[in-house]
Amino acid sequence: MRRILFLLLASFAQFSAFAQFSYQGNPLVRDKFTADPAPMVWNDRLYLYVGHDEWYEGQDKAGGGKEFNITEWLCYSTDDMKTWTDHGSVLRPGHFAWGDTITAGVGTAWAAQVVPYKGKFYYYTTLQGKGDNSGYAIGVAVADNPTGPFKDAIGKPLVNDKMTPNGKRGWWNDIDPTVLIDDDGQAYLCWGNGTCFMAKLKDNMIELASDIWTVDLPRYTEGPWLHKYNGNYYLTYASSGFDHKEAIDYAMSKSINGPWTHKGQLTGGAENSFTIHPGIVNFKGHWYLFYHNATLTLDGHKGAIGRRSVCFDEMVYNADGTMQYVNQSKIVEKP
């Protein structure tokens, strides 16, 4: 009994030590620009990992990917979707010795996802490499707790530019990892910009267990997200061709190996944002779609391509397993 009480008090102290805020409508986070949401549920608590979009002098005139300035990944958590705890920065590109944090001149971190497996938490993420690992690459960090500390698990990229064919997007091939652990324990890694790649992971979660294959999806651009519901596999992704910006499409399959059937849009383009990025999770009986827009203004800096804001809305399945279109809720002005 004493041990249980101690653990409860320790858990309360852990969360009370961080700043808390209440959800007051979209966007969720109002004191920072945030992007590329990745939700994860652990022990009846939802953890949300995001990239920290940061303004820098000259950002509005930048191009070629330098509009984005992310130098850290942040974590938030909740047990009721109303009161949120800000856990601050949990991982930085500098934690990967093979990452290039100098040449680009701005932050070199992109989308990520955290998955729990056998008592550990694996942080699959995107950053720019250097030397033999030049170009964007997929790294993996590991921790014993959902809020870290995370450390590089292998000291090199899990996937680098030499492992995938260079298509029209070249060195942006290997970005935006998502991981699904199937019911039999087999883990699958999916990623890619311009081309959707997939591979099996070994049981250690830090090595590929198969050759890399590609998935042919209509209007696929980037930002894939894998999940499973009632025996169906879902591959949701940022798609091209919606009012000159990205929307979110999805495909379904009875097998992770396909064939995948395109089911159309899950939601349209995000307000004021060229990009959008899905994150889907079931939490306490409700399904949620996380995404980002660019509606927030902070310190006089308006939302923009590299100054985005994470949002979420509930989503519903139809009887045939398809997902109902999600109408992005009206943006609530900061009180």
Secondary structure, DSSP 8 states (H G I E B T S, - for coil): -HHHHHHHHHHHHHHHTSEEEE--SSSS-SSSEEEEEEEEEETTEEEEEEEEE---TTGGG--TTTT--EEEEEEEEESSSSEEEEEEEEE-GGGSTTB-SSTTSS--EEEEEEEEETTEEEEEEEEEE-GGG-EEEEEEEEESSTT---EESSSS-SB-GGGS---TTGGGSS---EEEE-TTS-EEEEE-SSSEEEEEE-TTSSSB-S--EEE--TTEEEEEEEEEETTEEEEEEEEEEETTEEEEEEEEESSTT---EEEEEEE---TT-S----EEEEETTEEEEEEEE----BTTB--BTTB-EEEEEEE-B-TTS-B------------
